[in-house]
Amino acid sequence: MKSVLKSTSFFAALLMFFVLAAASNGTGVEPLQGVQPLQAAQPRQADEKYRSTIDEVELTGKLTAETFNGPRGRAQREFMLNLLTPVNVDKDETQGPTKNVSKIQLGLFNGRIKARVRRLINKKCRVKGILFYGNRPSHHTVILMDVKDAARARR
């Protein structure tokens, strides 16, 4: 029993040593003179101003409703915004960047906005919201929008 406790405490101390060494990034090796240490590559942003999960954006396009087969064979009606001009969306923590996005599925989490969007089907409209990448089976486009406001676009 004592040997098990000794070995356990030894491994715990060894583990603590490695954790502290990794946290301090102490390799004990001095860099060569004139040689710069490697730096992590900086991610390149998309050309457009649309950033996912950060900024609220306003996009204009024709609003349509499409039907998809959902779980257990039930039909689901989803609202899509077919953009007048394609946009680029930069990357987020998991995906991206995505270029030339021309169709965005609308996520309607507010009942008042959902009712307003229903009245805009097959019309040119202006939609404000936050873009995000699809990650569920119910997401039918690469980019979705959490809608904050929707209105008919001026001609």
KOLMAR-983020 format. One record per atom (N, C-alpha, C): residue number from 0; atom name; x, z, y; residue in three letters. Coordinates in Angstrom, 2 decimals. Example, Ala and Ser with C-alpha at 12.3 -4.5 7.8 and 13.67 -1.06 7.14 Angstrom:
// residues 2
(0; 'N'; (13.19; 7.80; -5.69); 'ala')
(0; 'CA'; (12.30; 7.80; -4.50); 'ala')
(0; 'C'; (13.20; 7.80; -3.30); 'ala')
(1; 'N'; (12.85; 7.08; -2.25); 'ser')
(1; 'CA'; (13.67; 7.14; -1.06); 'ser')
(1; 'C'; (12.90; 7.87; 0.03); 'ser')
// end
This chain:
// residues 155
(0; 'N'; (0.82; 0.00; -1.20); 'met')
(0; 'CA'; (0.00; 0.00; 0.00); 'met')
(0; 'C'; (0.86; 0.00; 1.26); 'met')
(1; 'N'; (1.96; 0.81; 1.24); 'lys')
(1; 'CA'; (2.84; 0.87; 2.40); 'lys')
(1; 'C'; (3.52; -0.47; 2.64); 'lys')
(2; 'N'; (3.87; -1.19; 1.56); 'ser')
(2; 'CA'; (4.53; -2.48; 1.74); 'ser')
(2; 'C'; (3.58; -3.51; 2.35); 'ser')
(3; 'N'; (2.30; -3.42; 2.00); 'val')
(3; 'CA'; (1.32; -4.33; 2.58); 'val')
(3; 'C'; (1.18; -4.07; 4.08); 'val')
(4; 'N'; (1.13; -2.79; 4.47); 'leu')
(4; 'CA'; (1.03; -2.44; 5.87); 'leu')
(4; 'C'; (2.27; -2.86; 6.64); 'leu')
(5; 'N'; (3.45; -2.69; 6.04); 'lys')
(5; 'CA'; (4.68; -3.09; 6.69); 'lys')
(5; 'C'; (4.71; -4.61; 6.88); 'lys')
(6; 'N'; (4.34; -5.35; 5.85); 'ser')
(6; 'CA'; (4.36; -6.81; 5.98); 'ser')
(6; 'C'; (3.31; -7.30; 6.97); 'ser')
(7; 'N'; (2.17; -6.64; 7.01); 'thr')
(7; 'CA'; (1.13; -7.02; 7.96); 'thr')
(7; 'C'; (1.60; -6.79; 9.39); 'thr')
(8; 'N'; (2.19; -5.63; 9.63); 'ser')
(8; 'CA'; (2.67; -5.34; 10.99); 'ser')
(8; 'C'; (3.84; -6.25; 11.35); 'ser')
(9; 'N'; (4.68; -6.61; 10.37); 'phe')
(9; 'CA'; (5.77; -7.54; 10.63); 'phe')
(9; 'C'; (5.23; -8.91; 11.06); 'phe')
(10; 'N'; (4.22; -9.42; 10.33); 'phe')
(10; 'CA'; (3.64; -10.72; 10.66); 'phe')
(10; 'C'; (2.89; -10.68; 11.99); 'phe')
(11; 'N'; (2.26; -9.55; 12.29); 'ala')
(11; 'CA'; (1.58; -9.42; 13.58); 'ala')
(11; 'C'; (2.59; -9.45; 14.72); 'ala')
(12; 'N'; (3.74; -8.76; 14.53); 'ala')
(12; 'CA'; (4.77; -8.77; 15.56); 'ala')
(12; 'C'; (5.37; -10.16; 15.71); 'ala')
(13; 'N'; (5.58; -10.85; 14.59); 'leu')
(13; 'CA'; (6.11; -12.20; 14.62); 'leu')
(13; 'C'; (5.14; -13.15; 15.34); 'leu')
(14; 'N'; (3.86; -13.02; 15.03); 'leu')
(14; 'CA'; (2.84; -13.83; 15.68); 'leu')
(14; 'C'; (2.81; -13.56; 17.18); 'leu')
(15; 'N'; (2.89; -12.30; 17.58); 'met')
(15; 'CA'; (2.89; -11.93; 18.99); 'met')
(15; 'C'; (4.10; -12.55; 19.70); 'met')
(16; 'N'; (5.27; -12.55; 19.04); 'phe')
(16; 'CA'; (6.47; -13.14; 19.61); 'phe')
(16; 'C'; (6.27; -14.63; 19.89); 'phe')
(17; 'N'; (5.70; -15.35; 18.91); 'phe')
(17; 'CA'; (5.49; -16.78; 19.08); 'phe')
(17; 'C'; (4.45; -17.07; 20.16); 'phe')
(18; 'N'; (3.42; -16.25; 20.24); 'val')
(18; 'CA'; (2.39; -16.44; 21.27); 'val')
(18; 'C'; (3.00; -16.24; 22.65); 'val')
(19; 'N'; (3.79; -15.19; 22.81); 'leu')
(19; 'CA'; (4.43; -14.95; 24.11); 'leu')
(19; 'C'; (5.43; -16.05; 24.45); 'leu')
(20; 'N'; (6.17; -16.52; 23.45); 'ala')
(20; 'CA'; (7.14; -17.59; 23.69); 'ala')
(20; 'C'; (6.44; -18.88; 24.11); 'ala')
(21; 'N'; (5.32; -19.18; 23.46); 'ala')
(21; 'CA'; (4.57; -20.39; 23.80); 'ala')
(21; 'C'; (3.94; -20.26; 25.18); 'ala')
(22; 'N'; (3.46; -19.06; 25.51); 'ala')
(22; 'CA'; (2.81; -18.86; 26.80); 'ala')
(22; 'C'; (3.81; -18.99; 27.94); 'ala')
(23; 'N'; (5.02; -18.51; 27.73); 'ser')
(23; 'CA'; (6.02; -18.61; 28.79); 'ser')
(23; 'C'; (6.74; -19.95; 28.77); 'ser')
(24; 'N'; (6.46; -20.77; 27.75); 'asn')
(24; 'CA'; (7.07; -22.08; 27.60); 'asn')
(24; 'C'; (8.59; -21.96; 27.61); 'asn')
(25; 'N'; (9.07; -20.86; 27.10); 'gly')
(25; 'CA'; (10.50; -20.62; 27.06); 'gly')
(25; 'C'; (11.12; -21.21; 25.82); 'gly')
(26; 'N'; (11.82; -22.31; 25.98); 'thr')
(26; 'CA'; (12.48; -22.91; 24.84); 'thr')
(26; 'C'; (13.91; -22.44; 24.73); 'thr')
(27; 'N'; (14.44; -21.86; 25.81); 'gly')
(27; 'CA'; (15.81; -21.39; 25.79); 'gly')
(27; 'C'; (16.82; -22.50; 25.97); 'gly')
(28; 'N'; (16.39; -23.71; 26.21); 'val')
(28; 'CA'; (17.28; -24.85; 26.37); 'val')
(28; 'C'; (17.22; -25.30; 27.83); 'val')
(29; 'N'; (18.36; -25.37; 28.46); 'glu')
(29; 'CA'; (18.42; -25.83; 29.84); 'glu')
(29; 'C'; (18.35; -27.35; 29.87); 'glu')
(30; 'N'; (17.63; -27.94; 30.84); 'pro')
(30; 'CA'; (17.59; -29.40; 30.93); 'pro')
(30; 'C'; (18.95; -29.95; 31.36); 'pro')
(31; 'N'; (19.26; -31.14; 30.92); 'leu')
(31; 'CA'; (20.50; -31.79; 31.31); 'leu')
(31; 'C'; (20.47; -32.10; 32.79); 'leu')
(32; 'N'; (21.63; -32.06; 33.42); 'gln')
(32; 'CA'; (21.67; -32.36; 34.84); 'gln')
(32; 'C'; (21.36; -33.84; 35.07); 'gln')
(33; 'N'; (20.54; -34.12; 36.06); 'gly')
(33; 'CA'; (20.18; -35.49; 36.39); 'gly')
(33; 'C'; (19.05; -36.05; 35.54); 'gly')
(34; 'N'; (18.57; -35.30; 34.55); 'val')
(34; 'CA'; (17.48; -35.76; 33.70); 'val')
(34; 'C'; (16.24; -34.95; 34.06); 'val')
(35; 'N'; (15.19; -35.65; 34.44); 'gln')
(35; 'CA'; (13.94; -34.99; 34.80); 'gln')
(35; 'C'; (13.13; -34.69; 33.55); 'gln')
(36; 'N'; (12.49; -33.52; 33.48); 'pro')
(36; 'CA'; (11.64; -33.24; 32.33); 'pro')
(36; 'C'; (10.43; -34.16; 32.33); 'pro')
(37; 'N'; (9.88; -34.42; 31.16); 'leu')
(37; 'CA'; (8.72; -35.30; 31.03); 'leu')
(37; 'C'; (7.52; -34.68; 31.71); 'leu')
(38; 'N'; (6.80; -35.49; 32.46); 'gln')
(38; 'CA'; (5.58; -35.05; 33.11); 'gln')
(38; 'C'; (4.40; -35.69; 32.40); 'gln')
(39; 'N'; (3.29; -34.99; 32.37); 'ala')
(39; 'CA'; (2.08; -35.55; 31.76); 'ala')
(39; 'C'; (1.61; -36.73; 32.60); 'ala')
(40; 'N'; (1.18; -37.78; 31.95); 'ala')
(40; 'CA'; (0.71; -38.97; 32.65); 'ala')
(40; 'C'; (-0.57; -38.63; 33.42); 'ala')
(41; 'N'; (-0.64; -39.09; 34.65); 'gln')
(41; 'CA'; (-1.82; -38.85; 35.47); 'gln')
(41; 'C'; (-2.92; -39.84; 35.08); 'gln')
(42; 'N'; (-4.14; -39.36; 34.85); 'pro')
(42; 'CA'; (-5.21; -40.29; 34.48); 'pro')
(42; 'C'; (-5.58; -41.19; 35.65); 'pro')
(43; 'N'; (-5.91; -42.43; 35.34); 'arg')
(43; 'CA'; (-6.31; -43.39; 36.37); 'arg')
(43; 'C'; (-7.81; -43.34; 36.52); 'arg')
(44; 'N'; (-8.26; -43.35; 37.75); 'gln')
(44; 'CA'; (-9.68; -43.29; 38.04); 'gln')
(44; 'C'; (-10.26; -44.70; 38.09); 'gln')
(45; 'N'; (-11.55; -44.81; 37.87); 'ala')
(45; 'CA'; (-12.23; -46.09; 37.97); 'ala')
(45; 'C'; (-12.22; -46.55; 39.42); 'ala')
(46; 'N'; (-12.35; -47.84; 39.62); 'asp')
(46; 'CA'; (-12.28; -48.41; 40.96); 'asp')
(46; 'C'; (-13.45; -47.99; 41.84); 'asp')
(47; 'N'; (-14.60; -47.79; 41.25); 'glu')
(47; 'CA'; (-15.79; -47.48; 42.02); 'glu')
(47; 'C'; (-15.83; -46.00; 42.39); 'glu')
(48; 'N'; (-16.82; -45.65; 43.20); 'lys')
(48; 'CA'; (-16.93; -44.28; 43.68); 'lys')
(48; 'C'; (-17.80; -43.40; 42.78); 'lys')
(49; 'N'; (-18.25; -43.90; 41.65); 'tyr')
(49; 'CA'; (-19.17; -43.15; 40.80); 'tyr')
(49; 'C'; (-18.41; -42.29; 39.81); 'tyr')
(50; 'N'; (-18.60; -40.98; 39.91); 'arg')
(50; 'CA'; (-17.92; -40.06; 39.01); 'arg')
(50; 'C'; (-18.98; -39.32; 38.20); 'arg')
(51; 'N'; (-18.75; -39.23; 36.89); 'ser')
(51; 'CA'; (-19.73; -38.59; 36.03); 'ser')
(51; 'C'; (-19.66; -37.07; 36.15); 'ser')
(52; 'N'; (-20.78; -36.43; 36.04); 'thr')
(52; 'CA'; (-20.99; -34.98; 36.03); 'thr')
(52; 'C'; (-20.45; -34.27; 37.27); 'thr')
(53; 'N'; (-20.16; -35.00; 38.33); 'ile')
(53; 'CA'; (-19.62; -34.35; 39.52); 'ile')
(53; 'C'; (-20.48; -34.64; 40.74); 'ile')
(54; 'N'; (-20.56; -35.89; 41.11); 'asp')
(54; 'CA'; (-21.23; -36.27; 42.35); 'asp')
(54; 'C'; (-22.63; -36.77; 42.10); 'asp')
(55; 'N'; (-23.52; -36.50; 43.04); 'glu')
(55; 'CA'; (-24.84; -37.09; 43.01); 'glu')
(55; 'C'; (-24.73; -38.48; 43.62); 'glu')
(56; 'N'; (-25.25; -39.48; 42.92); 'val')
(56; 'CA'; (-25.16; -40.86; 43.38); 'val')
(56; 'C'; (-26.56; -41.43; 43.56); 'val')
(57; 'N'; (-26.63; -42.52; 44.30); 'glu')
(57; 'CA'; (-27.89; -43.23; 44.49); 'glu')
(57; 'C'; (-27.69; -44.66; 44.01); 'glu')
(58; 'N'; (-28.52; -45.07; 43.05); 'leu')
(58; 'CA'; (-28.44; -46.42; 42.49); 'leu')
(58; 'C'; (-29.77; -47.12; 42.67); 'leu')
(59; 'N'; (-29.72; -48.45; 42.80); 'thr')
(59; 'CA'; (-30.92; -49.25; 42.98); 'thr')
(59; 'C'; (-31.04; -50.25; 41.85); 'thr')
(60; 'N'; (-32.27; -50.41; 41.35); 'gly')
(60; 'CA'; (-32.51; -51.38; 40.29); 'gly')
(60; 'C'; (-33.97; -51.41; 39.92); 'gly')
(61; 'N'; (-34.27; -52.19; 38.90); 'lys')
(61; 'CA'; (-35.65; -52.29; 38.41); 'lys')
(61; 'C'; (-35.85; -51.26; 37.30); 'lys')
(62; 'N'; (-36.91; -50.49; 37.43); 'leu')
(62; 'CA'; (-37.22; -49.45; 36.46); 'leu')
(62; 'C'; (-38.10; -50.01; 35.36); 'leu')
(63; 'N'; (-37.71; -49.79; 34.11); 'thr')
(63; 'CA'; (-38.50; -50.25; 32.97); 'thr')
(63; 'C'; (-38.69; -49.09; 32.00); 'thr')
(64; 'N'; (-39.66; -49.25; 31.12); 'ala')
(64; 'CA'; (-39.89; -48.28; 30.04); 'ala')
(64; 'C'; (-39.69; -49.02; 28.72); 'ala')
(65; 'N'; (-38.90; -48.42; 27.84); 'glu')
(65; 'CA'; (-38.62; -49.01; 26.53); 'glu')
(65; 'C'; (-38.99; -48.02; 25.45); 'glu')
(66; 'N'; (-39.39; -48.54; 24.31); 'thr')
(66; 'CA'; (-39.78; -47.70; 23.19); 'thr')
(66; 'C'; (-38.72; -47.78; 22.09); 'thr')
(67; 'N'; (-38.33; -46.62; 21.58); 'phe')
(67; 'CA'; (-37.33; -46.51; 20.52); 'phe')
(67; 'C'; (-37.90; -45.68; 19.39); 'phe')
(68; 'N'; (-37.38; -45.91; 18.18); 'asn')
(68; 'CA'; (-37.76; -45.07; 17.05); 'asn')
(68; 'C'; (-37.01; -43.75; 17.15); 'asn')
(69; 'N'; (-37.75; -42.68; 17.16); 'gly')
(69; 'CA'; (-37.15; -41.36; 17.26); 'gly')
(69; 'C'; (-37.05; -40.69; 15.91); 'gly')
(70; 'N'; (-36.81; -39.41; 15.90); 'pro')
(70; 'CA'; (-36.73; -38.69; 14.64); 'pro')
(70; 'C'; (-38.07; -38.71; 13.90); 'pro')
(71; 'N'; (-37.98; -38.76; 12.62); 'arg')
(71; 'CA'; (-39.17; -38.79; 11.74); 'arg')
(71; 'C'; (-40.06; -39.99; 12.01); 'arg')
(72; 'N'; (-39.48; -41.08; 12.51); 'gly')
(72; 'CA'; (-40.22; -42.31; 12.70); 'gly')
(72; 'C'; (-41.15; -42.33; 13.89); 'gly')
(73; 'N'; (-41.12; -41.32; 14.72); 'arg')
(73; 'CA'; (-41.99; -41.29; 15.89); 'arg')
(73; 'C'; (-41.42; -42.18; 16.99); 'arg')
(74; 'N'; (-42.30; -42.86; 17.69); 'ala')
(74; 'CA'; (-41.88; -43.71; 18.81); 'ala')
(74; 'C'; (-41.63; -42.84; 20.04); 'ala')
(75; 'N'; (-40.51; -43.13; 20.72); 'gln')
(75; 'CA'; (-40.17; -42.41; 21.95); 'gln')
(75; 'C'; (-40.09; -43.40; 23.10); 'gln')
(76; 'N'; (-40.68; -43.06; 24.20); 'arg')
(76; 'CA'; (-40.65; -43.91; 25.39); 'arg')
(76; 'C'; (-39.58; -43.37; 26.33); 'arg')
(77; 'N'; (-38.63; -44.23; 26.65); 'glu')
(77; 'CA'; (-37.54; -43.84; 27.53); 'glu')
(77; 'C'; (-37.55; -44.75; 28.77); 'glu')
(78; 'N'; (-37.17; -44.18; 29.90); 'phe')
(78; 'CA'; (-37.12; -44.92; 31.15); 'phe')
(78; 'C'; (-35.70; -45.40; 31.39); 'phe')
(79; 'N'; (-35.58; -46.69; 31.73); 'met')
(79; 'CA'; (-34.28; -47.32; 31.96); 'met')
(79; 'C'; (-34.23; -47.87; 33.38); 'met')
(80; 'N'; (-33.07; -47.76; 33.99); 'leu')
(80; 'CA'; (-32.83; -48.36; 35.29); 'leu')
(80; 'C'; (-31.89; -49.53; 35.09); 'leu')
(81; 'N'; (-32.40; -50.75; 35.30); 'asn')
(81; 'CA'; (-31.61; -51.97; 35.20); 'asn')
(81; 'C'; (-31.04; -52.24; 36.58); 'asn')
(82; 'N'; (-29.74; -52.00; 36.73); 'leu')
(82; 'CA'; (-29.09; -52.05; 38.04); 'leu')
(82; 'C'; (-29.03; -53.46; 38.60); 'leu')
(83; 'N'; (-29.15; -53.56; 39.91); 'leu')
(83; 'CA'; (-29.03; -54.85; 40.59); 'leu')
(83; 'C'; (-27.59; -55.35; 40.52); 'leu')
(84; 'N'; (-26.63; -54.46; 40.70); 'thr')
(84; 'CA'; (-25.21; -54.81; 40.57); 'thr')
(84; 'C'; (-24.56; -53.80; 39.63); 'thr')
(85; 'N'; (-23.77; -54.27; 38.66); 'pro')
(85; 'CA'; (-23.11; -53.34; 37.73); 'pro')
(85; 'C'; (-22.15; -52.39; 38.46); 'pro')
(86; 'N'; (-21.97; -51.21; 37.89); 'val')
(86; 'CA'; (-21.07; -50.21; 38.47); 'val')
(86; 'C'; (-20.05; -49.77; 37.42); 'val')
(87; 'N'; (-18.98; -49.16; 37.90); 'asn')
(87; 'CA'; (-17.97; -48.56; 37.04); 'asn')
(87; 'C'; (-18.13; -47.04; 37.13); 'asn')
(88; 'N'; (-17.94; -46.37; 36.01); 'val')
(88; 'CA'; (-18.04; -44.91; 35.97); 'val')
(88; 'C'; (-16.73; -44.38; 35.42); 'val')
(89; 'N'; (-16.16; -43.39; 36.11); 'asp')
(89; 'CA'; (-14.89; -42.85; 35.66); 'asp')
(89; 'C'; (-15.09; -41.97; 34.43); 'asp')
(90; 'N'; (-14.00; -41.47; 33.90); 'lys')
(90; 'CA'; (-14.05; -40.69; 32.67); 'lys')
(90; 'C'; (-14.46; -39.26; 32.94); 'lys')
(91; 'N'; (-14.94; -38.61; 31.88); 'asp')
(91; 'CA'; (-15.20; -37.18; 31.94); 'asp')
(91; 'C'; (-14.33; -36.50; 30.89); 'asp')
(92; 'N'; (-14.71; -35.32; 30.46); 'glu')
(92; 'CA'; (-13.90; -34.57; 29.50); 'glu')
(92; 'C'; (-13.83; -35.23; 28.13); 'glu')
(93; 'N'; (-14.82; -36.04; 27.78); 'thr')
(93; 'CA'; (-14.88; -36.58; 26.42); 'thr')
(93; 'C'; (-14.79; -38.09; 26.32); 'thr')
(94; 'N'; (-15.24; -38.82; 27.31); 'gln')
(94; 'CA'; (-15.31; -40.28; 27.22); 'gln')
(94; 'C'; (-14.93; -40.94; 28.53); 'gln')
(95; 'N'; (-14.74; -42.27; 28.43); 'gly')
(95; 'CA'; (-14.61; -43.06; 29.62); 'gly')
(95; 'C'; (-13.22; -43.56; 29.86); 'gly')
(96; 'N'; (-12.98; -44.25; 30.94); 'pro')
(96; 'CA'; (-13.92; -44.78; 31.91); 'pro')
(96; 'C'; (-14.71; -45.96; 31.34); 'pro')
(97; 'N'; (-15.83; -46.26; 31.96); 'thr')
(97; 'CA'; (-16.69; -47.36; 31.52); 'thr')
(97; 'C'; (-16.89; -48.31; 32.68); 'thr')
(98; 'N'; (-16.71; -49.60; 32.41); 'lys')
(98; 'CA'; (-16.84; -50.60; 33.46); 'lys')
(98; 'C'; (-18.07; -51.48; 33.23); 'lys')
(99; 'N'; (-18.57; -52.02; 34.32); 'asn')
(99; 'CA'; (-19.69; -52.96; 34.31); 'asn')
(99; 'C'; (-20.94; -52.41; 33.63); 'asn')
(100; 'N'; (-21.35; -51.23; 34.02); 'val')
(100; 'CA'; (-22.57; -50.62; 33.49); 'val')
(100; 'C'; (-23.75; -51.26; 34.22); 'val')
(101; 'N'; (-24.67; -51.87; 33.46); 'ser')
(101; 'CA'; (-25.81; -52.52; 34.10); 'ser')
(101; 'C'; (-27.14; -51.88; 33.73); 'ser')
(102; 'N'; (-27.15; -50.98; 32.74); 'lys')
(102; 'CA'; (-28.38; -50.30; 32.35); 'lys')
(102; 'C'; (-28.09; -48.83; 32.13); 'lys')
(103; 'N'; (-28.94; -47.97; 32.73); 'ile')
(103; 'CA'; (-28.77; -46.53; 32.64); 'ile')
(103; 'C'; (-30.09; -45.91; 32.19); 'ile')
(104; 'N'; (-30.00; -45.05; 31.18); 'gln')
(104; 'CA'; (-31.18; -44.32; 30.73); 'gln')
(104; 'C'; (-31.38; -43.13; 31.67); 'gln')
(105; 'N'; (-32.63; -42.88; 32.05); 'leu')
(105; 'CA'; (-32.94; -41.79; 32.96); 'leu')
(105; 'C'; (-33.33; -40.54; 32.18); 'leu')
(106; 'N'; (-32.69; -39.43; 32.53); 'gly')
(106; 'CA'; (-33.05; -38.13; 31.96); 'gly')
(106; 'C'; (-33.98; -37.44; 32.95); 'gly')
(107; 'N'; (-35.20; -37.23; 32.54); 'leu')
(107; 'CA'; (-36.21; -36.66; 33.44); 'leu')
(107; 'C'; (-36.53; -35.25; 32.97); 'leu')
(108; 'N'; (-35.94; -34.27; 33.64); 'phe')
(108; 'CA'; (-36.10; -32.88; 33.24); 'phe')
(108; 'C'; (-37.05; -32.12; 34.14); 'phe')
(109; 'N'; (-37.62; -32.79; 35.13); 'asn')
(109; 'CA'; (-38.55; -32.19; 36.07); 'asn')
(109; 'C'; (-39.87; -32.94; 35.98); 'asn')
(110; 'N'; (-40.96; -32.24; 35.78); 'gly')
(110; 'CA'; (-42.28; -32.85; 35.60); 'gly')
(110; 'C'; (-42.74; -33.66; 36.80); 'gly')
(111; 'N'; (-42.48; -33.16; 38.02); 'arg')
(111; 'CA'; (-42.90; -33.89; 39.23); 'arg')
(111; 'C'; (-42.17; -35.22; 39.34); 'arg')
(112; 'N'; (-40.88; -35.21; 39.06); 'ile')
(112; 'CA'; (-40.10; -36.44; 39.14); 'ile')
(112; 'C'; (-40.53; -37.40; 38.04); 'ile')
(113; 'N'; (-40.84; -36.89; 36.86); 'lys')
(113; 'CA'; (-41.29; -37.74; 35.76); 'lys')
(113; 'C'; (-42.58; -38.46; 36.14); 'lys')
(114; 'N'; (-43.50; -37.77; 36.77); 'ala')
(114; 'CA'; (-44.75; -38.39; 37.20); 'ala')
(114; 'C'; (-44.49; -39.45; 38.27); 'ala')
(115; 'N'; (-43.55; -39.18; 39.17); 'arg')
(115; 'CA'; (-43.20; -40.15; 40.20); 'arg')
(115; 'C'; (-42.57; -41.40; 39.59); 'arg')
(116; 'N'; (-41.71; -41.21; 38.58); 'val')
(116; 'CA'; (-41.04; -42.33; 37.93); 'val')
(116; 'C'; (-42.04; -43.20; 37.17); 'val')
(117; 'N'; (-43.03; -42.58; 36.56); 'arg')
(117; 'CA'; (-44.06; -43.36; 35.82); 'arg')
(117; 'C'; (-44.75; -44.36; 36.73); 'arg')
(118; 'N'; (-44.95; -44.00; 37.99); 'arg')
(118; 'CA'; (-45.62; -44.91; 38.93); 'arg')
(118; 'C'; (-44.71; -46.04; 39.39); 'arg')
(119; 'N'; (-43.41; -45.94; 39.13); 'leu')
(119; 'CA'; (-42.45; -46.94; 39.60); 'leu')
(119; 'C'; (-42.06; -47.95; 38.52); 'leu')
(120; 'N'; (-42.67; -47.88; 37.35); 'ile')
(120; 'CA'; (-42.30; -48.80; 36.26); 'ile')
(120; 'C'; (-42.54; -50.23; 36.70); 'ile')
(121; 'N'; (-41.58; -51.11; 36.39); 'asn')
(121; 'CA'; (-41.57; -52.53; 36.72); 'asn')
(121; 'C'; (-41.49; -52.79; 38.22); 'asn')
(122; 'N'; (-40.94; -51.83; 38.96); 'lys')
(122; 'CA'; (-40.74; -52.00; 40.39); 'lys')
(122; 'C'; (-39.27; -51.75; 40.72); 'lys')
(123; 'N'; (-38.86; -52.33; 41.83); 'lys')
(123; 'CA'; (-37.51; -52.08; 42.32); 'lys')
(123; 'C'; (-37.51; -50.69; 42.96); 'lys')
(124; 'N'; (-36.59; -49.84; 42.51); 'cys')
(124; 'CA'; (-36.58; -48.47; 43.03); 'cys')
(124; 'C'; (-35.16; -47.97; 43.28); 'cys')
(125; 'N'; (-35.10; -46.87; 43.98); 'arg')
(125; 'CA'; (-33.86; -46.19; 44.32); 'arg')
(125; 'C'; (-33.90; -44.83; 43.63); 'arg')
(126; 'N'; (-32.86; -44.53; 42.83); 'val')
(126; 'CA'; (-32.85; -43.29; 42.04); 'val')
(126; 'C'; (-31.59; -42.51; 42.39); 'val')
(127; 'N'; (-31.77; -41.22; 42.68); 'lys')
(127; 'CA'; (-30.65; -40.32; 42.95); 'lys')
(127; 'C'; (-30.48; -39.37; 41.78); 'lys')
(128; 'N'; (-29.23; -39.10; 41.42); 'gly')
(128; 'CA'; (-28.98; -38.15; 40.35); 'gly')
(128; 'C'; (-27.52; -38.07; 39.99); 'gly')
(129; 'N'; (-27.25; -37.37; 38.89); 'ile')
(129; 'CA'; (-25.89; -37.16; 38.41); 'ile')
(129; 'C'; (-25.70; -37.93; 37.12); 'ile')
(130; 'N'; (-24.65; -38.73; 37.06); 'leu')
(130; 'CA'; (-24.36; -39.55; 35.88); 'leu')
(130; 'C'; (-23.65; -38.71; 34.82); 'leu')
(131; 'N'; (-23.95; -39.00; 33.56); 'phe')
(131; 'CA'; (-23.24; -38.36; 32.46); 'phe')
(131; 'C'; (-23.21; -39.29; 31.27); 'phe')
(132; 'N'; (-22.28; -39.05; 30.35); 'tyr')
(132; 'CA'; (-22.12; -39.88; 29.16); 'tyr')
(132; 'C'; (-23.08; -39.43; 28.07); 'tyr')
(133; 'N'; (-23.65; -40.41; 27.35); 'gly')
(133; 'CA'; (-24.54; -40.11; 26.24); 'gly')
(133; 'C'; (-23.77; -39.54; 25.06); 'gly')
(134; 'N'; (-24.35; -38.54; 24.41); 'asn')
(134; 'CA'; (-23.69; -37.92; 23.27); 'asn')
(134; 'C'; (-24.66; -37.47; 22.19); 'asn')
(135; 'N'; (-25.89; -37.94; 22.25); 'arg')
(135; 'CA'; (-26.90; -37.55; 21.27); 'arg')
(135; 'C'; (-27.59; -38.79; 20.72); 'arg')
(136; 'N'; (-28.21; -38.68; 19.57); 'pro')
(136; 'CA'; (-28.94; -39.84; 19.03); 'pro')
(136; 'C'; (-30.08; -40.31; 19.93); 'pro')
(137; 'N'; (-30.63; -39.43; 20.75); 'ser')
(137; 'CA'; (-31.72; -39.84; 21.64); 'ser')
(137; 'C'; (-31.21; -40.54; 22.90); 'ser')
(138; 'N'; (-29.90; -40.62; 23.07); 'his')
(138; 'CA'; (-29.32; -41.34; 24.20); 'his')
(138; 'C'; (-29.07; -42.77; 23.78); 'his')
(139; 'N'; (-29.73; -43.71; 24.44); 'his')
(139; 'CA'; (-29.70; -45.11; 24.02); 'his')
(139; 'C'; (-28.81; -45.99; 24.88); 'his')
(140; 'N'; (-28.19; -45.43; 25.89); 'thr')
(140; 'CA'; (-27.20; -46.15; 26.69); 'thr')
(140; 'C'; (-25.94; -45.30; 26.78); 'thr')
(141; 'N'; (-24.85; -45.92; 27.16); 'val')
(141; 'CA'; (-23.58; -45.19; 27.27); 'val')
(141; 'C'; (-23.66; -44.18; 28.41); 'val')
(142; 'N'; (-24.23; -44.60; 29.53); 'ile')
(142; 'CA'; (-24.34; -43.75; 30.71); 'ile')
(142; 'C'; (-25.80; -43.38; 30.93); 'ile')
(143; 'N'; (-26.05; -42.11; 31.23); 'leu')
(143; 'CA'; (-27.38; -41.62; 31.55); 'leu')
(143; 'C'; (-27.34; -40.98; 32.93); 'leu')
(144; 'N'; (-28.52; -40.74; 33.49); 'met')
(144; 'CA'; (-28.58; -40.08; 34.79); 'met')
(144; 'C'; (-29.58; -38.93; 34.73); 'met')
(145; 'N'; (-29.15; -37.76; 35.17); 'asp')
(145; 'CA'; (-30.04; -36.61; 35.37); 'asp')
(145; 'C'; (-30.68; -36.84; 36.74); 'asp')
(146; 'N'; (-31.93; -37.25; 36.74); 'val')
(146; 'CA'; (-32.61; -37.70; 37.96); 'val')
(146; 'C'; (-33.01; -36.51; 38.83); 'val')
(147; 'N'; (-32.65; -36.59; 40.10); 'lys')
(147; 'CA'; (-33.02; -35.58; 41.09); 'lys')
(147; 'C'; (-34.11; -36.08; 42.03); 'lys')
(148; 'N'; (-34.16; -37.42; 42.24); 'asp')
(148; 'CA'; (-35.16; -38.00; 43.12); 'asp')
(148; 'C'; (-35.30; -39.48; 42.80); 'asp')
(149; 'N'; (-36.51; -40.00; 42.98); 'ala')
(149; 'CA'; (-36.78; -41.43; 42.75); 'ala')
(149; 'C'; (-37.82; -41.88; 43.76); 'ala')
(150; 'N'; (-37.62; -43.09; 44.27); 'ala')
(150; 'CA'; (-38.56; -43.66; 45.23); 'ala')
(150; 'C'; (-38.49; -45.16; 45.16); 'ala')
(151; 'N'; (-39.53; -45.81; 45.65); 'arg')
(151; 'CA'; (-39.55; -47.26; 45.69); 'arg')
(151; 'C'; (-38.51; -47.74; 46.71); 'arg')
(152; 'N'; (-37.78; -48.78; 46.33); 'ala')
(152; 'CA'; (-36.74; -49.30; 47.22); 'ala')
(152; 'C'; (-37.36; -50.18; 48.29); 'ala')
(153; 'N'; (-36.71; -50.18; 49.44); 'arg')
(153; 'CA'; (-37.15; -51.07; 50.51); 'arg')
(153; 'C'; (-36.74; -52.47; 50.16); 'arg')
(154; 'N'; (-37.51; -53.42; 50.53); 'arg')
(154; 'CA'; (-37.22; -54.81; 50.18); 'arg')
(154; 'C'; (-36.12; -55.38; 50.97); 'arg')
// end
